[in-house]
Amino acid sequence: MPPHVLARANEIEPMAPWRKRLAMGLSRQDLETVAATYTAGFLATITFIA
């Protein structure tokens, strides 16, 4: 990566702890929606392959 990007990498990460925001921002409804979408896509793919 360019030096100007690496120079600011340590400054940016403490300001934006994405793991903590992600864990706090997901609700049960979000997880159910992701699971339903994944299942529907998986079943559609298997249907067309078989």
mmCIF file of the N, C-alpha and C atoms, coordinates in Angstrom:
data_MODEL
# 
_entry.id   MODEL 
# 
loop_
_atom_site.group_PDB 
_atom_site.id 
_atom_site.type_symbol 
_atom_site.label_atom_id 
_atom_site.label_alt_id 
_atom_site.label_comp_id 
_atom_site.label_asym_id 
_atom_site.label_entity_id 
_atom_site.label_seq_id 
_atom_site.pdbx_PDB_ins_code 
_atom_site.Cartn_x 
_atom_site.Cartn_y 
_atom_site.Cartn_z 
_atom_site.occupancy 
_atom_site.B_iso_or_equiv 
_atom_site.pdbx_formal_charge 
_atom_site.auth_seq_id 
_atom_site.auth_comp_id 
_atom_site.auth_asym_id 
_atom_site.auth_atom_id 
_atom_site.pdbx_PDB_model_num 
ATOM 1   N N  . MET A 1 1  ? 0.835   -1.174  0.000   1.00 0.00 ? 1  MET A N  1 
ATOM 2   C CA . MET A 1 1  ? 0.000   0.000   0.000   1.00 0.00 ? 1  MET A CA 1 
ATOM 3   C C  . MET A 1 1  ? 0.884   1.243   0.000   1.00 0.00 ? 1  MET A C  1 
ATOM 4   N N  . PRO A 1 2  ? 0.347   2.327   -0.501  1.00 0.00 ? 2  PRO A N  1 
ATOM 5   C CA . PRO A 1 2  ? 1.120   3.565   -0.519  1.00 0.00 ? 2  PRO A CA 1 
ATOM 6   C C  . PRO A 1 2  ? 1.446   4.034   0.906   1.00 0.00 ? 2  PRO A C  1 
ATOM 7   N N  . PRO A 1 3  ? 2.578   4.687   1.078   1.00 0.00 ? 3  PRO A N  1 
ATOM 8   C CA . PRO A 1 3  ? 2.985   5.125   2.420   1.00 0.00 ? 3  PRO A CA 1 
ATOM 9   C C  . PRO A 1 3  ? 1.976   6.046   3.105   1.00 0.00 ? 3  PRO A C  1 
ATOM 10  N N  . HIS A 1 4  ? 1.290   6.891   2.343   1.00 0.00 ? 4  HIS A N  1 
ATOM 11  C CA . HIS A 1 4  ? 0.343   7.807   2.982   1.00 0.00 ? 4  HIS A CA 1 
ATOM 12  C C  . HIS A 1 4  ? -0.869  7.057   3.555   1.00 0.00 ? 4  HIS A C  1 
ATOM 13  N N  . VAL A 1 5  ? -1.170  5.899   3.016   1.00 0.00 ? 5  VAL A N  1 
ATOM 14  C CA . VAL A 1 5  ? -2.268  5.092   3.558   1.00 0.00 ? 5  VAL A CA 1 
ATOM 15  C C  . VAL A 1 5  ? -1.817  4.403   4.840   1.00 0.00 ? 5  VAL A C  1 
ATOM 16  N N  . LEU A 1 6  ? -0.646  3.811   4.821   1.00 0.00 ? 6  LEU A N  1 
ATOM 17  C CA . LEU A 1 6  ? -0.133  3.107   5.989   1.00 0.00 ? 6  LEU A CA 1 
ATOM 18  C C  . LEU A 1 6  ? 0.152   4.056   7.150   1.00 0.00 ? 6  LEU A C  1 
ATOM 19  N N  . ALA A 1 7  ? 0.528   5.281   6.866   1.00 0.00 ? 7  ALA A N  1 
ATOM 20  C CA . ALA A 1 7  ? 0.848   6.239   7.922   1.00 0.00 ? 7  ALA A CA 1 
ATOM 21  C C  . ALA A 1 7  ? -0.378  6.541   8.782   1.00 0.00 ? 7  ALA A C  1 
ATOM 22  N N  . ARG A 1 8  ? -1.566  6.532   8.197   1.00 0.00 ? 8  ARG A N  1 
ATOM 23  C CA . ARG A 1 8  ? -2.784  6.850   8.941   1.00 0.00 ? 8  ARG A CA 1 
ATOM 24  C C  . ARG A 1 8  ? -3.521  5.617   9.439   1.00 0.00 ? 8  ARG A C  1 
ATOM 25  N N  . ALA A 1 9  ? -3.020  4.429   9.173   1.00 0.00 ? 9  ALA A N  1 
ATOM 26  C CA . ALA A 1 9  ? -3.734  3.202   9.544   1.00 0.00 ? 9  ALA A CA 1 
ATOM 27  C C  . ALA A 1 9  ? -3.942  3.101   11.049  1.00 0.00 ? 9  ALA A C  1 
ATOM 28  N N  . ASN A 1 10 ? -2.951  3.469   11.836  1.00 0.00 ? 10 ASN A N  1 
ATOM 29  C CA . ASN A 1 10 ? -3.082  3.381   13.294  1.00 0.00 ? 10 ASN A CA 1 
ATOM 30  C C  . ASN A 1 10 ? -3.995  4.459   13.860  1.00 0.00 ? 10 ASN A C  1 
ATOM 31  N N  . GLU A 1 11 ? -4.168  5.559   13.151  1.00 0.00 ? 11 GLU A N  1 
ATOM 32  C CA . GLU A 1 11 ? -5.052  6.624   13.613  1.00 0.00 ? 11 GLU A CA 1 
ATOM 33  C C  . GLU A 1 11 ? -6.516  6.271   13.365  1.00 0.00 ? 11 GLU A C  1 
ATOM 34  N N  . ILE A 1 12 ? -6.771  5.623   12.264  1.00 0.00 ? 12 ILE A N  1 
ATOM 35  C CA . ILE A 1 12 ? -8.145  5.353   11.847  1.00 0.00 ? 12 ILE A CA 1 
ATOM 36  C C  . ILE A 1 12 ? -8.764  4.206   12.636  1.00 0.00 ? 12 ILE A C  1 
ATOM 37  N N  . GLU A 1 13 ? -8.020  3.143   12.865  1.00 0.00 ? 13 GLU A N  1 
ATOM 38  C CA . GLU A 1 13 ? -8.581  1.957   13.515  1.00 0.00 ? 13 GLU A CA 1 
ATOM 39  C C  . GLU A 1 13 ? -9.133  2.240   14.914  1.00 0.00 ? 13 GLU A C  1 
ATOM 40  N N  . PRO A 1 14 ? -8.425  2.958   15.805  1.00 0.00 ? 14 PRO A N  1 
ATOM 41  C CA . PRO A 1 14 ? -9.012  3.229   17.117  1.00 0.00 ? 14 PRO A CA 1 
ATOM 42  C C  . PRO A 1 14 ? -10.293 4.055   17.043  1.00 0.00 ? 14 PRO A C  1 
ATOM 43  N N  . MET A 1 15 ? -10.442 4.874   16.003  1.00 0.00 ? 15 MET A N  1 
ATOM 44  C CA . MET A 1 15 ? -11.649 5.688   15.894  1.00 0.00 ? 15 MET A CA 1 
ATOM 45  C C  . MET A 1 15 ? -12.840 4.881   15.405  1.00 0.00 ? 15 MET A C  1 
ATOM 46  N N  . ALA A 1 16 ? -12.591 3.782   14.706  1.00 0.00 ? 16 ALA A N  1 
ATOM 47  C CA . ALA A 1 16 ? -13.676 3.011   14.105  1.00 0.00 ? 16 ALA A CA 1 
ATOM 48  C C  . ALA A 1 16 ? -13.546 1.530   14.453  1.00 0.00 ? 16 ALA A C  1 
ATOM 49  N N  . PRO A 1 17 ? -13.919 1.126   15.666  1.00 0.00 ? 17 PRO A N  1 
ATOM 50  C CA . PRO A 1 17 ? -13.861 -0.303  16.008  1.00 0.00 ? 17 PRO A CA 1 
ATOM 51  C C  . PRO A 1 17 ? -15.039 -1.039  15.375  1.00 0.00 ? 17 PRO A C  1 
ATOM 52  N N  . TRP A 1 18 ? -14.876 -1.489  14.148  1.00 0.00 ? 18 TRP A N  1 
ATOM 53  C CA . TRP A 1 18 ? -15.981 -2.052  13.369  1.00 0.00 ? 18 TRP A CA 1 
ATOM 54  C C  . TRP A 1 18 ? -16.534 -3.335  13.979  1.00 0.00 ? 18 TRP A C  1 
ATOM 55  N N  . ARG A 1 19 ? -15.700 -4.085  14.672  1.00 0.00 ? 19 ARG A N  1 
ATOM 56  C CA . ARG A 1 19 ? -16.227 -5.323  15.258  1.00 0.00 ? 19 ARG A CA 1 
ATOM 57  C C  . ARG A 1 19 ? -17.237 -5.026  16.353  1.00 0.00 ? 19 ARG A C  1 
ATOM 58  N N  . LYS A 1 20 ? -16.940 -4.050  17.185  1.00 0.00 ? 20 LYS A N  1 
ATOM 59  C CA . LYS A 1 20 ? -17.857 -3.703  18.267  1.00 0.00 ? 20 LYS A CA 1 
ATOM 60  C C  . LYS A 1 20 ? -19.151 -3.121  17.709  1.00 0.00 ? 20 LYS A C  1 
ATOM 61  N N  . ARG A 1 21 ? -19.052 -2.246  16.710  1.00 0.00 ? 21 ARG A N  1 
ATOM 62  C CA . ARG A 1 21 ? -20.252 -1.673  16.099  1.00 0.00 ? 21 ARG A CA 1 
ATOM 63  C C  . ARG A 1 21 ? -21.077 -2.751  15.417  1.00 0.00 ? 21 ARG A C  1 
ATOM 64  N N  . LEU A 1 22 ? -20.424 -3.695  14.770  1.00 0.00 ? 22 LEU A N  1 
ATOM 65  C CA . LEU A 1 22 ? -21.144 -4.760  14.087  1.00 0.00 ? 22 LEU A CA 1 
ATOM 66  C C  . LEU A 1 22 ? -21.889 -5.636  15.081  1.00 0.00 ? 22 LEU A C  1 
ATOM 67  N N  . ALA A 1 23 ? -21.235 -6.003  16.162  1.00 0.00 ? 23 ALA A N  1 
ATOM 68  C CA . ALA A 1 23 ? -21.863 -6.869  17.156  1.00 0.00 ? 23 ALA A CA 1 
ATOM 69  C C  . ALA A 1 23 ? -23.041 -6.176  17.835  1.00 0.00 ? 23 ALA A C  1 
ATOM 70  N N  . MET A 1 24 ? -22.922 -4.893  18.093  1.00 0.00 ? 24 MET A N  1 
ATOM 71  C CA . MET A 1 24 ? -23.994 -4.170  18.772  1.00 0.00 ? 24 MET A CA 1 
ATOM 72  C C  . MET A 1 24 ? -25.124 -3.798  17.815  1.00 0.00 ? 24 MET A C  1 
ATOM 73  N N  . GLY A 1 25 ? -24.822 -3.716  16.534  1.00 0.00 ? 25 GLY A N  1 
ATOM 74  C CA . GLY A 1 25 ? -25.814 -3.244  15.578  1.00 0.00 ? 25 GLY A CA 1 
ATOM 75  C C  . GLY A 1 25 ? -26.703 -4.332  15.001  1.00 0.00 ? 25 GLY A C  1 
ATOM 76  N N  . LEU A 1 26 ? -26.362 -5.594  15.209  1.00 0.00 ? 26 LEU A N  1 
ATOM 77  C CA . LEU A 1 26 ? -27.157 -6.675  14.640  1.00 0.00 ? 26 LEU A CA 1 
ATOM 78  C C  . LEU A 1 26 ? -28.252 -7.101  15.609  1.00 0.00 ? 26 LEU A C  1 
ATOM 79  N N  . SER A 1 27 ? -29.447 -7.187  15.085  1.00 0.00 ? 27 SER A N  1 
ATOM 80  C CA . SER A 1 27 ? -30.556 -7.648  15.916  1.00 0.00 ? 27 SER A CA 1 
ATOM 81  C C  . SER A 1 27 ? -30.945 -9.059  15.489  1.00 0.00 ? 27 SER A C  1 
ATOM 82  N N  . ARG A 1 28 ? -31.844 -9.653  16.235  1.00 0.00 ? 28 ARG A N  1 
ATOM 83  C CA . ARG A 1 28 ? -32.333 -10.994 15.897  1.00 0.00 ? 28 ARG A CA 1 
ATOM 84  C C  . ARG A 1 28 ? -33.011 -10.981 14.531  1.00 0.00 ? 28 ARG A C  1 
ATOM 85  N N  . GLN A 1 29 ? -33.742 -9.914  14.242  1.00 0.00 ? 29 GLN A N  1 
ATOM 86  C CA . GLN A 1 29 ? -34.420 -9.790  12.944  1.00 0.00 ? 29 GLN A CA 1 
ATOM 87  C C  . GLN A 1 29 ? -33.403 -9.757  11.799  1.00 0.00 ? 29 GLN A C  1 
ATOM 88  N N  . ASP A 1 30 ? -32.282 -9.066  11.987  1.00 0.00 ? 30 ASP A N  1 
ATOM 89  C CA . ASP A 1 30 ? -31.236 -9.031  10.963  1.00 0.00 ? 30 ASP A CA 1 
ATOM 90  C C  . ASP A 1 30 ? -30.687 -10.428 10.704  1.00 0.00 ? 30 ASP A C  1 
ATOM 91  N N  . LEU A 1 31 ? -30.414 -11.166 11.777  1.00 0.00 ? 31 LEU A N  1 
ATOM 92  C CA . LEU A 1 31 ? -29.865 -12.511 11.615  1.00 0.00 ? 31 LEU A CA 1 
ATOM 93  C C  . LEU A 1 31 ? -30.866 -13.454 10.959  1.00 0.00 ? 31 LEU A C  1 
ATOM 94  N N  . GLU A 1 32 ? -32.149 -13.318 11.309  1.00 0.00 ? 32 GLU A N  1 
ATOM 95  C CA . GLU A 1 32 ? -33.175 -14.147 10.678  1.00 0.00 ? 32 GLU A CA 1 
ATOM 96  C C  . GLU A 1 32 ? -33.298 -13.834 9.193   1.00 0.00 ? 32 GLU A C  1 
ATOM 97  N N  . THR A 1 33 ? -33.184 -12.563 8.837   1.00 0.00 ? 33 THR A N  1 
ATOM 98  C CA . THR A 1 33 ? -33.255 -12.170 7.431   1.00 0.00 ? 33 THR A CA 1 
ATOM 99  C C  . THR A 1 33 ? -32.077 -12.743 6.645   1.00 0.00 ? 33 THR A C  1 
ATOM 100 N N  . VAL A 1 34 ? -30.885 -12.673 7.220   1.00 0.00 ? 34 VAL A N  1 
ATOM 101 C CA . VAL A 1 34 ? -29.703 -13.236 6.556   1.00 0.00 ? 34 VAL A CA 1 
ATOM 102 C C  . VAL A 1 34 ? -29.858 -14.745 6.388   1.00 0.00 ? 34 VAL A C  1 
ATOM 103 N N  . ALA A 1 35 ? -30.327 -15.430 7.416   1.00 0.00 ? 35 ALA A N  1 
ATOM 104 C CA . ALA A 1 35 ? -30.501 -16.883 7.339   1.00 0.00 ? 35 ALA A CA 1 
ATOM 105 C C  . ALA A 1 35 ? -31.551 -17.256 6.291   1.00 0.00 ? 35 ALA A C  1 
ATOM 106 N N  . ALA A 1 36 ? -32.648 -16.516 6.232   1.00 0.00 ? 36 ALA A N  1 
ATOM 107 C CA . ALA A 1 36 ? -33.697 -16.808 5.249   1.00 0.00 ? 36 ALA A CA 1 
ATOM 108 C C  . ALA A 1 36 ? -33.200 -16.559 3.829   1.00 0.00 ? 36 ALA A C  1 
ATOM 109 N N  . THR A 1 37 ? -32.449 -15.482 3.634   1.00 0.00 ? 37 THR A N  1 
ATOM 110 C CA . THR A 1 37 ? -31.911 -15.177 2.307   1.00 0.00 ? 37 THR A CA 1 
ATOM 111 C C  . THR A 1 37 ? -30.915 -16.237 1.868   1.00 0.00 ? 37 THR A C  1 
ATOM 112 N N  . TYR A 1 38 ? -30.033 -16.643 2.776   1.00 0.00 ? 38 TYR A N  1 
ATOM 113 C CA . TYR A 1 38 ? -29.051 -17.676 2.462   1.00 0.00 ? 38 TYR A CA 1 
ATOM 114 C C  . TYR A 1 38 ? -29.757 -18.986 2.108   1.00 0.00 ? 38 TYR A C  1 
ATOM 115 N N  . THR A 1 39 ? -30.738 -19.366 2.898   1.00 0.00 ? 39 THR A N  1 
ATOM 116 C CA . THR A 1 39 ? -31.467 -20.620 2.659   1.00 0.00 ? 39 THR A CA 1 
ATOM 117 C C  . THR A 1 39 ? -32.193 -20.576 1.314   1.00 0.00 ? 39 THR A C  1 
ATOM 118 N N  . ALA A 1 40 ? -32.843 -19.463 1.009   1.00 0.00 ? 40 ALA A N  1 
ATOM 119 C CA . ALA A 1 40 ? -33.549 -19.354 -0.267  1.00 0.00 ? 40 ALA A CA 1 
ATOM 120 C C  . ALA A 1 40 ? -32.583 -19.439 -1.440  1.00 0.00 ? 40 ALA A C  1 
ATOM 121 N N  . GLY A 1 41 ? -31.446 -18.778 -1.333  1.00 0.00 ? 41 GLY A N  1 
ATOM 122 C CA . GLY A 1 41 ? -30.443 -18.847 -2.399  1.00 0.00 ? 41 GLY A CA 1 
ATOM 123 C C  . GLY A 1 41 ? -29.866 -20.235 -2.557  1.00 0.00 ? 41 GLY A C  1 
ATOM 124 N N  . PHE A 1 42 ? -29.605 -20.893 -1.441  1.00 0.00 ? 42 PHE A N  1 
ATOM 125 C CA . PHE A 1 42 ? -29.073 -22.254 -1.478  1.00 0.00 ? 42 PHE A CA 1 
ATOM 126 C C  . PHE A 1 42 ? -30.062 -23.210 -2.127  1.00 0.00 ? 42 PHE A C  1 
ATOM 127 N N  . LEU A 1 43 ? -31.318 -23.123 -1.724  1.00 0.00 ? 43 LEU A N  1 
ATOM 128 C CA . LEU A 1 43 ? -32.331 -24.009 -2.299  1.00 0.00 ? 43 LEU A CA 1 
ATOM 129 C C  . LEU A 1 43 ? -32.553 -23.743 -3.797  1.00 0.00 ? 43 LEU A C  1 
ATOM 130 N N  . ALA A 1 44 ? -32.526 -22.485 -4.190  1.00 0.00 ? 44 ALA A N  1 
ATOM 131 C CA . ALA A 1 44 ? -32.670 -22.148 -5.611  1.00 0.00 ? 44 ALA A CA 1 
ATOM 132 C C  . ALA A 1 44 ? -31.511 -22.700 -6.416  1.00 0.00 ? 44 ALA A C  1 
ATOM 133 N N  . THR A 1 45 ? -30.299 -22.588 -5.887  1.00 0.00 ? 45 THR A N  1 
ATOM 134 C CA . THR A 1 45 ? -29.128 -23.115 -6.584  1.00 0.00 ? 45 THR A CA 1 
ATOM 135 C C  . THR A 1 45 ? -29.192 -24.628 -6.709  1.00 0.00 ? 45 THR A C  1 
ATOM 136 N N  . ILE A 1 46 ? -29.540 -25.307 -5.635  1.00 0.00 ? 46 ILE A N  1 
ATOM 137 C CA . ILE A 1 46 ? -29.632 -26.762 -5.666  1.00 0.00 ? 46 ILE A CA 1 
ATOM 138 C C  . ILE A 1 46 ? -30.755 -27.206 -6.630  1.00 0.00 ? 46 ILE A C  1 
ATOM 139 N N  . THR A 1 47 ? -31.854 -26.455 -6.675  1.00 0.00 ? 47 THR A N  1 
ATOM 140 C CA . THR A 1 47 ? -32.951 -26.800 -7.581  1.00 0.00 ? 47 THR A CA 1 
ATOM 141 C C  . THR A 1 47 ? -32.516 -26.741 -9.030  1.00 0.00 ? 47 THR A C  1 
ATOM 142 N N  . PHE A 1 48 ? -31.760 -25.708 -9.387  1.00 0.00 ? 48 PHE A N  1 
ATOM 143 C CA . PHE A 1 48 ? -31.339 -25.574 -10.774 1.00 0.00 ? 48 PHE A CA 1 
ATOM 144 C C  . PHE A 1 48 ? -30.226 -26.539 -11.148 1.00 0.00 ? 48 PHE A C  1 
ATOM 145 N N  . ILE A 1 49 ? -29.418 -26.940 -10.179 1.00 0.00 ? 49 ILE A N  1 
ATOM 146 C CA . ILE A 1 49 ? -28.338 -27.896 -10.462 1.00 0.00 ? 49 ILE A CA 1 
ATOM 147 C C  . ILE A 1 49 ? -28.895 -29.288 -10.631 1.00 0.00 ? 49 ILE A C  1 
ATOM 148 N N  . ALA A 1 50 ? -29.873 -29.660 -9.798  1.00 0.00 ? 50 ALA A N  1 
ATOM 149 C CA . ALA A 1 50 ? -30.385 -31.019 -9.801  1.00 0.00 ? 50 ALA A CA 1 
ATOM 150 C C  . ALA A 1 50 ? -31.266 -31.319 -10.979 1.00 0.00 ? 50 ALA A C  1 
# 
